[in-house]
């Protein structure tokens, strides 16, 4: 099988809204989430060779390339032999896709190399199916039901993380109410303002339990509001938060102010969809 070296981006996943609607008998939680992807993210380098993984990048220190790493698990599910290098640009355990986005990037790269996608991608993680295309979508169930949505309007975003890693199972364990209403009807959004008005009628049901574990999340959200965000919310199980701003300049200014707090903060925008094939 001919193989070539290639690079695959792994964009940060944002849960613009995340409703927890129940829990199955096996313990998995049922979700209803509006998901989009930012242009900032990790980067995967794949080359011909025996299966291996190396890790570098600003957040690579302390990450062990062991057999349980999602990148290696994704490659093994594909029956692939490739040398994989992960450049970790995003904070670890931060509610923006992380390992799932990296695994999805490996799968896209292997698809380009001639391997087939394995079935039941959610075996790798609930976010892997939606991360595969890295396009705006509604994600339901335990992550296996992904409904593509029309492209969202241009968004000027700031992502900010207060250098706090949160365990997703621990955040779910802190929830007091797991039977919540699903998302309201998702319209076509013509402008960022229309999207913000709709978001104000939605929730992230994991934000309150995450804030009890890490109260600094409230400080990040307050800082985003204070620096001009039209809307701010925590993504996923945290602790990364996002703010939507009305211009590139306002987003860049906010990111600079938050970074001076000692937090990871970056101004970004929506990524282009990464359709496999």
NURO-446904 format. One line per field, with one value per residue (C-alpha): residue in one letter; residue number from 1; x, y, z negated. Coordinates in Angstrom, 1 decimal, m for minus. Example, Ala and Ser with C-alpha at 12.3 -4.5 7.8 and 13.67 -1.06 7.14 Angstrom:
REM NURO-446904
lumkol	A, S
lose	1, 2
px	12.3, 13.7
py	m4.5, m1.1
pz	m7.8, m7.1
REM end
This chain:
REM NURO-446904
lumkol	X, X, X, X, X, X, X, X, X, X, X, X, X, X, X, X, X, X, X, X, X, X, X, X, X, X, X, X, X, X, X, X, X, X, X, X, X, X, X, X, X, X, X, X, X, X, X, X, X, X, X, X, X, X, X, X, X, X, X, X, X, X, X, X, X, X, X, X, X, X, X, X, X, X, X, X, X, X, X, X, X, X, X, X, X, X, X, X, X, X, X, X, X, X, X, X, X, X, X, X, X, X, X, X, X, X, X, X, X, X, X, X, X, X, X, X, X, X, X, X, X, X, X, X, X, X, X, X, X, X, X, X, X, X, X, X, X, X, X, X, X, X, X, X, X, X, X, X, X, X, X, X, X, X, X, X, X, X, X, X, X, X, X, X, X, X, X, X, X, X, X, X, X, X, X, X, X, X, X, X, X, X, X, X, X, X, X, X, X, X, X, X, X, X, X, X, X, X, X, X, X, X, X, X, X, X, X, X, X, X, X, X, X, X, X, X, X, X, X, X, X, X, X, X, X, X, X, X, X, X, X, X, X, X, X, X, X, X, X, X, X, X, X, X, X, X, X, X, X, X, X, X, X, X, X, X, X, X, X, X, X, X, X, X, X, X, X, X, X, X, X, X, X, X, X, X, X
lose	1, 2, 3, 4, 5, 6, 7, 8, 9, 10, 11, 12, 13, 14, 15, 16, 17, 18, 19, 20, 21, 22, 23, 24, 25, 26, 27, 28, 29, 30, 31, 32, 33, 34, 35, 36, 37, 38, 39, 40, 41, 42, 43, 44, 45, 46, 47, 48, 49, 50, 51, 52, 53, 54, 55, 56, 57, 58, 59, 60, 61, 62, 63, 64, 65, 66, 67, 68, 69, 70, 71, 72, 73, 74, 75, 76, 77, 78, 79, 80, 81, 82, 83, 84, 85, 86, 87, 88, 89, 90, 91, 92, 93, 94, 95, 96, 97, 98, 99, 100, 101, 102, 103, 104, 105, 106, 107, 108, 109, 110, 111, 112, 113, 114, 115, 116, 117, 118, 119, 120, 121, 122, 123, 124, 125, 126, 127, 128, 129, 130, 131, 132, 133, 134, 135, 136, 137, 138, 139, 140, 141, 142, 143, 144, 145, 146, 147, 148, 149, 150, 151, 152, 153, 154, 155, 156, 157, 158, 159, 160, 161, 162, 163, 164, 165, 166, 167, 168, 169, 170, 171, 172, 173, 174, 175, 176, 177, 178, 179, 180, 181, 182, 183, 184, 185, 186, 187, 188, 189, 190, 191, 192, 193, 194, 195, 196, 197, 198, 199, 200, 201, 202, 203, 204, 205, 206, 207, 208, 209, 210, 211, 212, 213, 214, 215, 216, 217, 218, 219, 220, 221, 222, 223, 224, 225, 226, 227, 228, 229, 230, 231, 232, 233, 234, 235, 236, 237, 238, 239, 240, 241, 242, 243, 244, 245, 246, 247, 248, 249, 250, 251, 252, 253, 254, 255, 256, 257, 258, 259, 260, 261, 262, 263, 264, 265, 266, 267, 268, 269, 270, 271, 272, 273, 274, 275, 276, 277
px	0.0, 1.6, 1.9, 3.1, 3.9, 1.2, 0.0, m3.6, m5.0, m7.0, m9.2, m10.5, m14.1, m16.5, m19.8, m21.7, m24.6, m24.6, m27.7, m27.5, m30.9, m30.5, m28.4, m28.5, m28.6, m25.0, m24.0, m23.4, m24.9, m27.2, m26.3, m27.8, m25.1, m24.5, m20.8, m18.4, m14.7, m12.1, m9.1, m6.7, m5.8, m3.3, m1.4, m0.8, 2.2, 1.9, 4.7, 5.3, 6.8, 6.0, 3.3, 4.7, 3.8, 5.9, 4.6, 5.9, 4.5, 3.6, 1.4, 3.2, 5.3, 4.1, 2.0, 3.2, 2.9, 1.6, m0.6, m3.7, m3.2, m6.2, m4.0, m2.5, m5.9, m7.3, m4.5, m4.8, m8.6, m7.7, m5.1, m2.6, 1.2, 2.4, 4.8, 2.6, 3.9, 1.4, 2.2, 0.1, m0.9, m4.1, m4.3, m4.9, m8.2, m9.7, m13.2, m12.3, m11.9, m8.3, m7.7, m10.8, m9.9, m6.4, m7.7, m10.1, m7.1, m5.2, m8.2, m8.5, m4.8, m4.9, m7.9, m5.8, m3.0, m5.4, m6.7, m10.4, m12.3, m13.2, m16.8, m18.3, m16.0, m17.6, m15.7, m12.7, m14.7, m18.0, m16.5, m14.7, m17.6, m18.3, m14.5, m14.0, m15.5, m14.8, m17.8, m20.8, m23.2, m25.8, m24.4, m26.9, m27.1, m23.7, m22.1, m23.0, m25.8, m24.2, m26.4, m24.5, m25.7, m25.4, m22.3, m22.4, m21.9, m18.4, m17.4, m14.6, m13.7, m11.4, m10.6, m9.3, m8.2, m7.0, m4.4, m6.8, m7.3, m10.8, m11.7, m14.8, m16.1, m15.7, m17.6, m20.5, m20.4, m21.0, m24.3, m27.4, m29.9, m29.4, m32.9, m33.0, m34.8, m33.1, m31.9, m34.6, m35.1, m31.8, m32.5, m30.3, m28.2, m27.7, m25.5, m23.5, m26.2, m28.9, m26.7, m26.0, m29.7, m30.4, m27.6, m29.0, m32.0, m29.7, m27.3, m24.1, m25.4, m21.8, m20.8, m22.3, m20.7, m17.4, m17.5, m17.9, m14.8, m12.9, m14.3, m11.7, m14.0, m16.3, m13.3, m12.6, m16.1, m16.3, m13.0, m14.4, m17.6, m15.5, m13.3, m16.3, m17.6, m21.2, m21.6, m19.4, m19.7, m17.7, m17.1, m17.7, m16.7, m14.3, m12.3, m11.8, m14.3, m15.1, m16.2, m17.8, m16.7, m17.8, m14.5, m11.1, m9.5, m11.7, m11.0, m7.3, m7.3, m9.3, m7.0, m4.0, m5.6, m6.5, m3.1, m1.6, m3.6, m1.3, m4.1, m3.9, m5.8, m6.0, m8.1, m9.3, m12.2, m14.2, m12.3, m13.1, m14.8, m12.4, m14.5, m12.8, m12.2
py	0.0, 3.3, 5.7, 9.3, 11.6, 14.1, 16.6, 16.6, 19.4, 18.6, 21.6, 22.5, 21.4, 23.9, 22.9, 26.1, 24.5, 21.2, 19.7, 16.5, 14.8, 11.6, 8.6, 5.1, 1.9, 1.3, 4.7, 6.6, 10.1, 11.2, 14.6, 17.1, 19.6, 22.3, 21.8, 23.8, 23.9, 26.6, 27.0, 26.7, 23.1, 20.3, 18.9, 15.3, 14.2, 10.7, 8.9, 5.4, 3.1, 0.7, 2.0, 4.5, 7.7, 10.7, 13.9, 17.5, 20.9, 23.5, 21.1, 17.8, 17.6, 14.9, 13.2, 9.6, 7.9, 4.7, 2.0, 3.6, 6.9, 7.5, 8.2, 4.7, 3.1, 4.8, 3.5, 0.0, 0.0, 0.9, m1.9, 0.8, 0.9, 4.5, 6.7, 9.3, 12.6, 14.7, 18.4, 19.3, 23.0, 22.8, 22.3, 18.8, 17.7, 21.1, 20.4, 21.2, 17.8, 17.0, 13.3, 12.8, 15.5, 14.0, 10.5, 11.8, 13.5, 10.2, 8.5, 11.2, 10.9, 7.2, 7.4, 9.6, 7.0, 4.3, 2.7, 2.4, 4.0, 1.5, 1.1, 2.3, 5.3, 6.2, 3.3, 5.6, 8.4, 10.2, 13.1, 11.2, 10.9, 14.6, 15.5, 13.4, 16.1, 18.9, 20.8, 22.5, 19.8, 18.7, 15.8, 13.6, 10.3, 9.3, 11.0, 8.5, 10.6, 13.5, 15.7, 18.2, 21.7, 24.7, 26.7, 29.1, 32.8, 34.2, 34.2, 36.1, 33.9, 33.9, 30.6, 30.8, 28.1, 28.9, 26.1, 23.8, 20.2, 18.7, 15.0, 14.6, 11.6, 13.7, 16.6, 14.3, 12.7, 16.2, 16.7, 16.9, 16.8, 14.6, 14.6, 17.9, 19.3, 18.9, 21.8, 24.0, 23.9, 25.0, 27.5, 28.7, 31.6, 34.5, 36.5, 36.1, 38.2, 35.7, 32.8, 34.6, 35.3, 31.6, 30.6, 32.6, 30.2, 27.2, 25.9, 24.0, 21.6, 20.7, 24.3, 24.5, 21.2, 22.2, 25.5, 23.8, 21.8, 24.8, 28.2, 30.0, 29.1, 31.9, 34.3, 33.4, 33.9, 37.3, 38.4, 37.5, 39.5, 42.4, 42.5, 42.8, 39.4, 39.4, 35.9, 33.7, 30.1, 27.1, 24.4, 20.7, 19.6, 22.5, 24.3, 26.0, 28.9, 30.8, 34.3, 35.6, 39.1, 41.6, 42.1, 40.5, 43.4, 43.1, 39.4, 39.9, 42.6, 40.3, 37.4, 39.6, 40.8, 37.3, 35.9, 38.5, 36.8, 33.7, 31.9, 30.2, 32.5, 32.7, 34.7, 32.5, 31.9, 28.9, 26.2, 25.0, 21.6, 18.7, 16.2, 12.8, 11.3
pz	0.0, 1.1, m1.9, m2.1, m5.0, m5.8, m8.4, m9.8, m12.0, m15.1, m15.7, m19.1, m19.7, m21.3, m22.8, m22.2, m24.1, m26.0, m27.6, m29.6, m28.9, m30.8, m31.7, m30.3, m32.4, m31.6, m33.1, m29.9, m29.9, m27.1, m25.5, m23.2, m22.0, m19.4, m18.4, m16.3, m15.8, m16.1, m13.8, m16.7, m17.6, m17.8, m14.8, m13.8, m11.6, m10.1, m8.2, m6.9, m9.4, m12.3, m14.6, m17.1, m18.8, m19.9, m21.5, m21.5, m21.6, m24.3, m26.2, m25.4, m28.5, m30.8, m28.2, m27.9, m24.4, m26.1, m24.5, m25.9, m24.1, m21.8, m18.8, m19.0, m19.7, m16.6, m14.5, m15.8, m15.1, m11.5, m11.3, m10.4, m10.6, m10.8, m12.8, m14.5, m16.0, m18.0, m18.5, m21.5, m21.2, m23.4, m27.2, m28.4, m29.9, m29.1, m27.5, m23.9, m22.3, m23.1, m22.7, m20.7, m18.2, m18.0, m17.4, m14.7, m13.0, m13.0, m11.4, m8.7, m8.0, m7.7, m5.4, m3.1, m3.3, m2.1, m5.2, m6.0, m8.8, m11.6, m12.6, m15.9, m16.3, m19.7, m21.1, m21.1, m22.9, m22.7, m20.8, m18.1, m15.6, m15.6, m15.5, m12.4, m10.1, m12.5, m11.2, m12.9, m14.0, m16.5, m18.6, m20.5, m22.4, m23.8, m20.8, m18.1, m16.5, m14.6, m12.4, m10.2, m10.3, m7.9, m8.4, m11.3, m10.8, m11.2, m14.8, m16.5, m19.4, m22.5, m24.2, m27.7, m30.2, m33.7, m33.8, m35.5, m34.3, m35.0, m35.0, m32.9, m35.0, m38.1, m36.6, m35.6, m39.1, m40.6, m38.7, m40.8, m37.9, m34.9, m33.3, m31.5, m28.4, m25.0, m22.9, m21.4, m17.6, m15.9, m13.2, m10.4, m11.9, m9.6, m12.0, m15.1, m16.9, m16.0, m17.3, m20.6, m21.1, m20.6, m22.9, m25.7, m25.7, m26.1, m28.8, m29.5, m32.1, m33.1, m33.9, m37.4, m38.7, m37.0, m38.8, m42.1, m41.4, m40.0, m41.1, m38.9, m35.9, m37.1, m37.1, m33.5, m32.4, m34.2, m32.5, m29.1, m29.9, m31.2, m28.1, m25.7, m24.9, m23.7, m25.1, m27.2, m28.4, m29.5, m26.8, m27.4, m30.9, m31.3, m32.3, m28.9, m28.3, m25.1, m24.4, m21.2, m20.2, m17.6, m15.9, m15.4, m17.2, m20.3, m20.5, m20.2, m22.9, m25.3, m24.7, m25.6, m28.8, m29.9, m29.0, m31.4, m34.2, m33.6, m31.8, m28.4, m26.1, m22.3, m19.8, m16.9, m14.5, m13.2, m11.3, m7.8, m7.8, m7.5, m5.5, m5.4, m2.0
REM end
